[in-house]
Amino acid sequence: MSKDSKAQHRATRQHPPTKIIVERHYVGTEKMETVFKRIAEEQITKKVREIAENNAN
């Protein structure tokens, strides 16, 4: 007997659809990383000022 006669075919697994995420690397001519750093710095500076003002009162 050959292997083919005994072989059972299994149903192939269906994988969930793959999501492709496309990210922009530039905003205008500036790198996103630079923009994010600037935004983070601004938010941190703002928060530090708020805390300093609250502690001064």
VMD Tcl script that draws the C-alpha trace (Angstrom):
set ca {
  {0.00 0.00 0.00}
  {1.26 3.43 -0.81}
  {1.11 6.42 1.49}
  {-1.26 8.16 -0.92}
  {-4.03 5.64 -0.42}
  {-4.02 6.13 3.35}
  {-3.43 9.88 3.34}
  {-6.26 11.93 4.70}
  {-6.58 15.51 3.58}
  {-7.01 17.99 6.38}
  {-8.89 21.20 5.94}
  {-6.39 24.02 5.67}
  {-6.43 26.52 8.49}
  {-7.77 29.91 7.61}
  {-5.68 32.69 9.02}
  {-7.31 35.93 10.08}
  {-6.93 38.69 7.50}
  {-3.67 40.57 7.75}
  {-3.93 44.27 8.47}
  {-1.35 46.42 6.79}
  {-0.61 49.61 8.67}
  {0.95 52.41 6.67}
  {2.53 55.14 8.73}
  {3.54 58.53 7.51}
  {7.15 59.28 8.36}
  {7.05 62.96 7.55}
  {4.77 65.88 8.31}
  {5.50 68.27 5.52}
  {9.27 68.13 5.36}
  {9.81 67.21 9.03}
  {10.24 63.70 10.37}
  {7.37 62.45 12.52}
  {9.84 61.61 15.28}
  {10.91 65.26 15.48}
  {7.29 66.43 15.56}
  {6.39 63.94 18.33}
  {9.43 64.96 20.39}
  {8.49 68.63 20.11}
  {4.88 67.94 21.11}
  {6.02 65.83 24.07}
  {8.46 68.52 25.21}
  {5.75 71.17 25.00}
  {3.32 69.05 27.01}
  {5.94 68.25 29.66}
  {6.95 71.91 29.95}
  {3.30 72.94 30.29}
  {2.67 70.33 32.99}
  {5.81 71.34 34.92}
  {4.70 74.99 34.85}
  {1.22 74.03 36.11}
  {2.72 72.01 38.97}
  {5.13 74.83 39.83}
  {2.28 77.37 39.88}
  {0.14 75.13 42.07}
  {3.01 74.62 44.53}
  {3.71 78.37 44.64}
  {0.11 79.06 45.74}
}
mol new
graphics top color blue
foreach p $ca { graphics top sphere $p radius 0.5 }
foreach p [lrange $ca 0 end-1] q [lrange $ca 1 end] { graphics top cylinder $p $q radius 0.2 }
display resetview
